[in-house]
Amino acid sequence: QKEVEQDPGPLSVPEGAIVSLNCTYSNSAFQYFMWYRQYSRKGPELLMYTYSSGNKEDGRFTAQVDKSSKYISLFIRDSQPSDSATYLCAATTSGTYKYIFGTGTRLKVLA
Amino acid sequence: SAVISQKPSRDICQRGTSLTIQCQVDSQVTMMFWYRQQPGQSLTLIATANQGSEATYESGFVIDKFPISRPNLTFSTLTVSNMSPEDSSIYLCSVGQGLYTEAFFGQGTRLTVV
């Protein structure tokens, strides 16, 4: 079992839709959770960073962590074609930069 | 966030040769890392580049295959040695500032070994 699991997609949605991207993880010691966006032929770009459980909002993006179910989510409101990219979740334990990444979910927002 | 520049952005290399990838950061950073991103796979940490000392390698990666240098707080190199087609991948430099904070990535080097 991989430590961080992510559905590879692709996920296609119409413009303006609310997108839900999800990951599950197995290591209960994970404390820090990240979401990265990666456009084709580019490096990953940090979108959201959360510590432990709870929600964090930044503009159209909301990151949610449920440690009891080992489930992390990224919600995108009013999705735009420019949001079309691969979204990577990552997790790490306290005191280390050894991030464990999911395989990424490819999102397509159709105009 | 730090600005991270990687060179080259892409290369096609013959098997058996070596390629050195450079990572330059526009500010001093505490931590520098090298990742590999294979098609359809998650990013995998190769090693932590330690300034002034030997890199710390993750399981499955060895210094003879992936020698790393970090002469100062803004620069690091990763060499992929004696390449085979299985080394075809995207190699990414990553940096972190401070403890327990988010990491940032360069644009990556797309390597194809023929």
Chai-1 contact restraints between the chains, C-beta under 6 A:
chainA,res_idxA,chainB,res_idxB,connection_type,confidence,min_distance_angstrom,max_distance_angstrom,comment,restraint_id
A,K42,B,Q107,contact,1.0,0.0,6.0,A-B,restraint_1
A,G43,B,L92,contact,1.0,0.0,6.0,A-B,restraint_2
A,G43,B,F105,contact,1.0,0.0,6.0,A-B,restraint_3
A,G43,B,G106,contact,1.0,0.0,6.0,A-B,restraint_4
A,G43,B,Q107,contact,1.0,0.0,6.0,A-B,restraint_5
A,G43,B,G108,contact,1.0,0.0,6.0,A-B,restraint_6
A,P44,B,F105,contact,1.0,0.0,6.0,A-B,restraint_7
A,L46,B,E102,contact,1.0,0.0,6.0,A-B,restraint_8
A,Y49,B,E102,contact,1.0,0.0,6.0,A-B,restraint_9
A,Y97,B,M31,contact,1.0,0.0,6.0,A-B,restraint_10
A,Y97,B,G96,contact,1.0,0.0,6.0,A-B,restraint_11
A,Y97,B,A103,contact,1.0,0.0,6.0,A-B,restraint_12
A,K98,B,L45,contact,1.0,0.0,6.0,A-B,restraint_13
A,F101,B,S42,contact,1.0,0.0,6.0,A-B,restraint_14
A,F101,B,L43,contact,1.0,0.0,6.0,A-B,restraint_15
A,G102,B,S42,contact,1.0,0.0,6.0,A-B,restraint_16
A,T103,B,S42,contact,1.0,0.0,6.0,A-B,restraint_17
